[in-house]
Amino acid sequence: SYDGFTVPVDATGSGEVTDISFTAHIYVYEKGTNNPISGAKVSISGGNGFGSGTTDGSGLAKITVSNCKLPENYNEIYLKIEITKSGYNKFVDEEGIKIVRI
């Protein structure tokens, strides 16, 4: 089962879908303490789209991702989430966000 963030795209047929845009709210917490991490860089990429932002004092980054594409004959694609901050291990989720044809 998929436990990430899902972006539904209302598209009939199997043709390419372009100009998919959305805003993701990503919270970043320290493992073990669950304290929010401020100042972490969060980027989302894939499907021809990209967005990035920095977490605030509550650990939240609001990231707008624009111009994603769902290729012809694909019912879903995955976007990668990367989180970096000096003093912390880099976090990467290759399938952090799923765009789904509905």
DSSP file (Angstrom, degrees, kcal/mol; ACC not computed):
  #  RESIDUE AA STRUCTURE BP1 BP2  ACC     N-H-->O    O-->H-N    N-H-->O    O-->H-N    TCO  KAPPA ALPHA  PHI   PSI    X-CA   Y-CA   Z-CA
    1    1 A S              0   0    0      0, 0.0     2,-0.5     0, 0.0     0, 0.0   0.000 360.0 360.0 360.0 150.7    0.0    0.0    0.0
    2    2 A Y        +     0   0    0      1,-0.1     4,-0.1     2,-0.0    96,-0.0  -0.794 360.0 178.2 -95.8 128.9    1.1    3.6   -0.7
    3    3 A D        +     0   0    0     -2,-0.5    -1,-0.1     2,-0.1     3,-0.1   0.162  49.6  93.2-118.1  18.9    1.4    5.9    2.3
    4    4 A G  S    S-     0   0    0     91,-0.1     2,-0.4     1,-0.1    93,-0.2  -0.067  87.9 -63.2 -94.4-161.5    2.6    9.1    0.7
    5    5 A F  E     -a   97   0A   0     91,-1.9    93,-2.7    -2,-0.0     2,-0.4  -0.738  50.2-154.0 -89.1 130.3    0.9   12.2   -0.7
    6    6 A T  E     -a   98   0A   0     -2,-0.4    93,-0.2    91,-0.2    91,-0.0  -0.910  10.2-163.8-113.6 134.7   -1.4   11.5   -3.7
    7    7 A V  E     -a   99   0A   0     91,-3.2    93,-2.5    -2,-0.4     2,-0.3  -0.941  16.3-150.7-113.1 106.3   -2.4   14.0   -6.4
    8    8 A P  E     -a  100   0A   0      0, 0.0     2,-0.5     0, 0.0    93,-0.2  -0.579   6.9-160.9 -78.4 139.7   -5.5   12.9   -8.3
    9    9 A V  E     -a  101   0A   0     91,-3.2    93,-3.1    -2,-0.3     2,-1.1  -0.980  13.7-140.6-122.3 119.4   -5.7   14.0  -12.0
   10   10 A D        +     0   0    0     -2,-0.5     2,-0.4    92,-0.2    91,-0.1  -0.672  46.3 143.5 -81.3 100.4   -9.1   13.9  -13.6
   11   11 A A        -     0   0    0     -2,-1.1     2,-0.2     2,-0.1    -2,-0.1  -0.949  37.2-149.8-145.8 119.2   -8.3   12.6  -17.1
   12   12 A T        +     0   0    0     -2,-0.4     3,-0.4    90,-0.1     2,-0.0  -0.529  65.5  13.5 -83.5 155.9  -10.3   10.3  -19.3
   13   13 A G  S    S-     0   0    0     -2,-0.2    -2,-0.1     1,-0.2     0, 0.0  -0.297  96.7 -77.3  77.2-163.3   -8.5    8.1  -21.8
   14   14 A S  S    S+     0   0    0     59,-0.1    59,-3.4    58,-0.0    60,-0.3   0.208  81.1 125.8-123.8  13.8   -4.8    7.4  -21.9
   15   15 A G  S    S-     0   0    0     -3,-0.4    59,-0.1    57,-0.2     2,-0.1  -0.203  70.7 -80.2 -72.6 165.6   -3.4   10.5  -23.5
   16   16 A E        -     0   0    0     56,-0.1     2,-0.5    57,-0.1    -1,-0.1  -0.374  39.7-150.7 -63.8 140.2   -0.7   12.7  -22.0
   17   17 A V  E     -F   70   0B   0     53,-2.6    53,-2.8    -3,-0.1     3,-0.2  -0.974  19.8-176.2-114.8 126.3   -1.8   15.2  -19.3
   18   18 A T  E     +     0   0B   0     -2,-0.5    51,-0.2    51,-0.2    50,-0.1  -0.643  52.0  38.8-117.1 173.5    0.2   18.4  -19.0
   19   19 A D  E     +     0   0B   0      1,-0.2     2,-0.5    -2,-0.2    -1,-0.2   0.821  65.8 168.8  57.6  37.5    0.3   21.5  -16.7
   20   20 A I  E     +F   68   0B   0     48,-2.3    48,-2.5    -3,-0.2     2,-0.3  -0.716   7.6 173.0 -80.1 123.2   -0.4   19.5  -13.5
   21   21 A S  E     +     0   0B   0     -2,-0.5     2,-0.3    45,-0.2    45,-0.2  -0.973   6.2 154.6-132.9 147.8    0.3   21.8  -10.6
   22   22 A F  E     -F   65   0B   0     43,-2.1    43,-3.1    -2,-0.3     2,-0.5  -0.975  36.2-120.0-160.3 165.0   -0.3   21.4   -6.8
   23   23 A T  E     -F   64   0B   0     -2,-0.3     2,-0.4    41,-0.2    41,-0.3  -0.977  24.7-159.9-116.6 126.7    0.9   22.7   -3.5
   24   24 A A  E     -F   63   0B   0     39,-3.1    39,-3.0    -2,-0.5     2,-0.7  -0.863   9.0-148.8-105.3 137.9    2.3   20.2   -1.0
   25   25 A H  E     -F   62   0B   0     -2,-0.4     2,-0.5    37,-0.2    37,-0.2  -0.923  21.5-174.0-104.7 109.3    2.6   20.8    2.7
   26   26 A I  E     -F   61   0B   0     35,-2.8    35,-2.6    -2,-0.7     2,-0.4  -0.916   8.9-160.0-110.8 122.0    5.6   19.0    4.0
   27   27 A Y  E     -F   60   0B   0     -2,-0.5     2,-0.5    33,-0.2    33,-0.2  -0.853   5.4-158.0 -99.8 137.1    6.4   18.8    7.7
   28   28 A V        +     0   0    0     31,-2.6     9,-2.4    -2,-0.4     2,-0.3  -0.968  15.4 174.6-119.9 122.8   10.0   18.0    8.8
   29   29 A Y  B     -G   36   0C   0     -2,-0.5     2,-0.4     7,-0.3     6,-0.1  -0.907  35.7-105.3-126.2 153.0   10.6   16.6   12.3
   30   30 A E     >  -     0   0    0      5,-3.0     4,-2.7    -2,-0.3     5,-0.3  -0.627  41.0-114.9 -77.1 129.5   13.7   15.3   14.0
   31   31 A K  T  4 S+     0   0    0     -2,-0.4     2,-0.7     1,-0.2    -1,-0.1  -0.418  97.0  14.4 -64.8 136.1   13.7   11.5   14.4
   32   32 A G  T  4 S+     0   0    0      1,-0.1    -1,-0.2    -2,-0.1    -2,-0.0  -0.351 131.7  45.4  97.6 -53.4   13.5   10.5   18.0
   33   33 A T  T  4 S-     0   0    0     -2,-0.7    -2,-0.2    -3,-0.2    -1,-0.1   0.715  88.1-143.8 -94.2 -22.9   12.5   13.8   19.5
   34   34 A N     <  +     0   0    0     -4,-2.7    -3,-0.1     1,-0.2     3,-0.0   0.673  45.5 153.2  61.4  19.4    9.8   14.7   17.0
   35   35 A N        -     0   0    0     -5,-0.3    -5,-3.0     1,-0.1    -1,-0.2  -0.580  51.3-106.7 -73.8 139.9   10.9   18.4   17.3
   36   36 A P  B     -G   29   0C   0      0, 0.0     2,-0.6     0, 0.0    -7,-0.3  -0.369  27.3-138.2 -65.7 147.0   10.2   20.5   14.2
   37   37 A I    >   -     0   0    0     -9,-2.4     3,-0.5    21,-0.1     2,-0.3  -0.933  17.3-161.9-109.8 115.5   13.2   21.4   12.1
   38   38 A S  T 3   +     0   0    0     -2,-0.6    18,-0.2     1,-0.2    19,-0.1  -0.666  69.2  29.1 -93.3 152.5   13.3   24.9   10.8
   39   39 A G  T 3  S+     0   0    0     16,-2.2     2,-0.3     1,-0.3    -1,-0.2   0.608  78.8 144.4  79.0  12.3   15.5   26.0    7.9
   40   40 A A    <   -     0   0    0     -3,-0.5    15,-2.2    16,-0.2     2,-0.5  -0.672  49.2-128.2 -83.0 138.3   15.5   22.7    6.1
   41   41 A K  E     -CB  54  84A   0     43,-2.8    43,-2.4    -2,-0.3     2,-0.5  -0.759  26.1-169.4 -87.0 127.5   15.5   22.8    2.3
   42   42 A V  E     -CB  53  83A   0     11,-3.1    11,-2.3    -2,-0.5     2,-0.4  -0.972   5.3-178.6-119.1 128.2   12.8   20.7    0.8
   43   43 A S  E     -CB  52  82A   0     39,-2.7    39,-2.6    -2,-0.5     2,-0.4  -0.972  12.1-162.3-128.9 146.6   12.6   19.9   -2.9
   44   44 A I  E     +CB  51  81A   0      7,-3.0     7,-1.9    -2,-0.4     2,-0.3  -0.992  20.7 167.1-125.1 128.9   10.1   17.9   -5.0
   45   45 A S  E     +CB  50  80A   0     35,-2.2    35,-3.2    -2,-0.4     5,-0.2  -0.985  18.1  79.7-145.3 154.5   11.0   16.8   -8.5
   46   46 A G  E >   +C   49   0A   0      3,-1.8     3,-2.2    -2,-0.3    33,-0.1  -0.536  62.4  60.6 133.9 163.4    9.9   14.4  -11.2
   47   47 A G  T 3  S-     0   0    0      1,-0.3    22,-2.8    31,-0.2     3,-0.1   0.811 127.9 -62.9  58.3  30.7    7.4   14.2  -14.0
   48   48 A N  T 3  S+     0   0    0      1,-0.3    -1,-0.3    20,-0.2     2,-0.2   0.479 116.2 108.7  73.8   4.2    9.0   17.2  -15.6
   49   49 A G  E <   -C   46   0A   0     -3,-2.2    -3,-1.8    20,-0.1     2,-0.3  -0.690  43.2-177.8-111.7 164.5    8.0   19.4  -12.6
   50   50 A F  E     +CD  45  66A   0     16,-0.8    16,-1.0    -2,-0.2     2,-0.3  -0.984   7.7 164.8-157.2 147.7    9.9   20.9   -9.7
   51   51 A G  E     -C   44   0A   0     -7,-1.9    -7,-3.0    -2,-0.3     2,-0.3  -0.961   7.9-178.0-158.3 152.3    9.3   22.9   -6.6
   52   52 A S  E     +C   43   0A   0     -2,-0.3     2,-0.3    12,-0.3    12,-0.3  -0.985   7.5 157.1-150.8 160.6   11.3   23.8   -3.5
   53   53 A G  E     -C   42   0A   0    -11,-2.3   -11,-3.1    -2,-0.3     2,-0.4  -0.956  33.9-106.2-166.9 180.0   11.0   25.7   -0.2
   54   54 A T  E     -C   41   0A   0     -2,-0.3     8,-0.3   -13,-0.2   -13,-0.2  -0.961  34.6-112.0-125.0 139.5   12.4   26.0    3.3
   55   55 A T        -     0   0    0    -15,-2.2   -16,-2.2    -2,-0.4     6,-0.2  -0.377  28.9-141.4 -71.0 147.9   10.7   24.9    6.5
   56   56 A D    >   -     0   0    0      4,-1.9     3,-2.1   -18,-0.2   -16,-0.2  -0.174  43.8 -72.0 -93.1-168.6    9.5   27.5    9.0
   57   57 A G  T 3  S+     0   0    0      1,-0.3   -19,-0.1     2,-0.1    -2,-0.1   0.716 133.9  52.7 -62.6 -22.3    9.6   27.4   12.8
   58   58 A S  T 3  S-     0   0    0      2,-0.2    -1,-0.3   -21,-0.1   -21,-0.1   0.359 121.1-106.7 -93.5   5.8    6.9   24.7   12.9
   59   59 A G  S <  S+     0   0    0     -3,-2.1   -31,-2.6     1,-0.3     2,-0.4   0.592  75.5 138.9  83.1  11.0    8.8   22.5   10.5
   60   60 A L  E     -F   27   0B   0    -33,-0.2    -4,-1.9    -6,-0.1     2,-0.4  -0.769  31.5-176.3 -98.8 132.0    6.4   23.3    7.6
   61   61 A A  E     -F   26   0B   0    -35,-2.6   -35,-2.8    -2,-0.4     2,-0.7  -0.996  12.3-156.2-120.0 124.4    7.4   23.9    4.0
   62   62 A K  E     -F   25   0B   0     -2,-0.4     2,-0.5    -8,-0.3   -37,-0.2  -0.899  20.1-173.0 -99.7 115.0    4.6   24.8    1.6
   63   63 A I  E     -F   24   0B   0    -39,-3.0   -39,-3.1    -2,-0.7     2,-0.6  -0.934  17.3-153.6-120.6 122.9    5.8   23.9   -1.9
   64   64 A T  E     -F   23   0B   0     -2,-0.5     2,-0.5   -12,-0.3   -12,-0.3  -0.836  11.9-164.4 -92.9 125.1    4.1   24.7   -5.2
   65   65 A V  E     -F   22   0B   0    -43,-3.1   -43,-2.1    -2,-0.6     2,-0.3  -0.942  13.3-172.9-110.3 127.9    5.0   22.2   -7.9
   66   66 A S  E     +D   50   0A   0    -16,-1.0   -16,-0.8    -2,-0.5   -45,-0.2  -0.841  49.5  19.9-124.3 157.2    4.2   23.3  -11.4
   67   67 A N  E     +     0   0B   0     -2,-0.3   -48,-0.2     1,-0.2   -46,-0.2   0.718  69.3 164.0  65.3  28.2    4.2   21.9  -15.0
   68   68 A C  E     -F   20   0B   0    -48,-2.5   -48,-2.3    -3,-0.2     2,-0.4  -0.403  22.7-149.1 -70.8 154.8    4.2   18.2  -14.2
   69   69 A K  E     -     0   0B   0    -22,-2.8   -51,-0.2   -51,-0.2   -20,-0.1  -0.983  13.2-153.3-127.6 139.0    3.2   15.8  -16.9
   70   70 A L  E     -F   17   0B   0    -53,-2.8   -53,-2.6    -2,-0.4     3,-0.1  -0.953  35.7-129.5-104.7 110.3    1.5   12.4  -16.8
   71   71 A P    >   -     0   0    0      0, 0.0     3,-1.8     0, 0.0     5,-0.0  -0.086  30.2 -82.3 -62.9 158.8    2.8   10.6  -19.9
   72   72 A E  T 3  S+     0   0    0      1,-0.3   -57,-0.2   -56,-0.1   -56,-0.1  -0.326 116.3  15.0 -56.8 138.5    0.6    8.9  -22.4
   73   73 A N  T 3  S+     0   0    0    -59,-3.4     2,-0.4     1,-0.2    -1,-0.3   0.568  99.8 117.2  68.6  12.5   -0.5    5.4  -21.3
   74   74 A Y    <   -     0   0    0     -3,-1.8    -1,-0.2   -60,-0.3     3,-0.1  -0.926  43.3-172.6-107.4 134.7    0.7    6.0  -17.7
   75   75 A N  S    S+     0   0    0     -2,-0.4    26,-3.3     1,-0.3     2,-0.3   0.604  73.8  10.4 -96.2 -15.4   -1.9    5.8  -14.9
   76   76 A E  E     - E   0 100A   0     24,-0.2     2,-0.3    -5,-0.0    -1,-0.3  -0.988  56.3-172.2-159.0 152.0    0.5    7.1  -12.3
   77   77 A I  E     - E   0  99A   0     22,-1.9    22,-2.7    -2,-0.3     2,-0.4  -0.956  20.4-130.5-139.5 160.2    4.0    8.6  -11.7
   78   78 A Y  E     - E   0  98A   0     -2,-0.3     2,-0.4    20,-0.2    20,-0.2  -0.884  10.8-152.4-115.1 144.9    6.0    9.2   -8.6
   79   79 A L  E     - E   0  97A   0     18,-3.2    18,-1.7    -2,-0.4    17,-0.8  -0.887  19.6-122.8-113.7 148.0    7.8   12.4   -7.6
   80   80 A K  E     -B   45   0A   0    -35,-3.2   -35,-2.2    -2,-0.4     2,-0.5  -0.695  15.2-155.7 -92.9 138.8   10.9   12.5   -5.4
   81   81 A I  E     -BE  44  93A   0     12,-2.2    12,-2.6    -2,-0.3     2,-0.4  -0.963  12.3-175.1-110.5 129.1   11.1   14.4   -2.1
   82   82 A E  E     -BE  43  92A   0    -39,-2.6   -39,-2.7    -2,-0.5     2,-0.4  -0.987   3.5-171.7-124.3 135.7   14.6   15.5   -0.9
   83   83 A I  E     +BE  42  91A   0      8,-2.7     8,-2.6    -2,-0.4     2,-0.4  -0.993   9.3 173.9-128.6 127.8   15.2   17.2    2.5
   84   84 A T  E     +B   41   0A   0    -43,-2.4   -43,-2.8    -2,-0.4     2,-0.3  -0.985   9.5 158.2-135.1 145.0   18.6   18.7    3.5
   85   85 A K    >   -     0   0    0      3,-0.4     3,-2.1    -2,-0.4   -45,-0.1  -0.896  47.4 -98.8-159.9 136.9   19.9   20.7    6.4
   86   86 A S  T 3  S+     0   0    0     -2,-0.3     3,-0.1     1,-0.3    -2,-0.0  -0.284 110.7  26.1 -55.0 134.0   23.4   21.1    7.7
   87   87 A G  T 3  S+     0   0    0      1,-0.3     2,-0.3     0, 0.0    -1,-0.3   0.362 109.9  86.1  92.4  -4.7   24.0   18.9   10.7
   88   88 A Y  S <  S-     0   0    0     -3,-2.1    -3,-0.4   -58,-0.0    -1,-0.3  -0.899  84.5-101.0-125.4 154.4   21.4   16.3    9.6
   89   89 A N        -     0   0    0     -2,-0.3     2,-0.2    -3,-0.1    -6,-0.0  -0.488  46.3-104.7 -68.2 143.5   21.4   13.3    7.4
   90   90 A K        -     0   0    0     -2,-0.2     2,-0.5    -6,-0.1    -6,-0.2  -0.490  33.1-147.5 -68.2 137.3   19.9   13.9    3.9
   91   91 A F  E     + E   0  83A   0     -8,-2.6    -8,-2.7    -2,-0.2     2,-0.4  -0.935  18.8 177.8-110.4 131.0   16.4   12.4    3.5
   92   92 A V  E     - E   0  82A   0     -2,-0.5     2,-0.5   -10,-0.2   -10,-0.2  -0.996  13.3-176.9-134.0 129.1   15.3   11.1    0.1
   93   93 A D  E >   - E   0  81A   0    -12,-2.6   -12,-2.2    -2,-0.4     3,-1.4  -0.932   7.7-167.0-122.6 105.2   12.0    9.5   -0.7
   94   94 A E  E 3  S+     0   0A   0     -2,-0.5     3,-0.1     1,-0.3    -1,-0.1   0.719  91.9  34.4 -64.8 -21.7   12.0    8.4   -4.4
   95   95 A E  E 3  S+     0   0A   0      1,-0.1    -1,-0.3   -17,-0.1   -15,-0.2  -0.249  77.0 131.0-126.2  44.5    8.2    7.8   -4.3
   96   96 A G  E <  S+     0   0A   0     -3,-1.4   -91,-1.9   -17,-0.8     2,-0.4   0.791  73.7  30.3 -70.9 -30.0    7.1   10.6   -1.9
   97   97 A I  E     -aE   5  79A   0    -18,-1.7   -18,-3.2   -93,-0.2     2,-0.5  -0.996  69.2-158.9-133.9 136.2    4.3   11.9   -4.1
   98   98 A K  E     -aE   6  78A   0    -93,-2.7   -91,-3.2    -2,-0.4     2,-0.5  -0.962   4.8-156.0-118.1 128.1    2.2   10.0   -6.5
   99   99 A I  E     -aE   7  77A   0    -22,-2.7   -22,-1.9    -2,-0.5     2,-0.4  -0.908  22.0-168.0 -99.3 125.6    0.2   11.6   -9.4
  100  100 A V  E     -aE   8  76A   0    -93,-2.5   -91,-3.2    -2,-0.5     2,-0.4  -0.950  21.8-133.3-125.0 132.4   -2.7    9.4  -10.3
  101  101 A R  E      a    9   0A   0    -26,-3.3   -91,-0.2    -2,-0.4   -89,-0.0  -0.695 360.0 360.0 -76.9 127.5   -5.0    9.4  -13.3
  102  102 A I              0   0    0    -93,-3.1   -92,-0.2    -2,-0.4    -1,-0.1   0.369 360.0 360.0-120.0 360.0   -8.6    9.0  -12.1
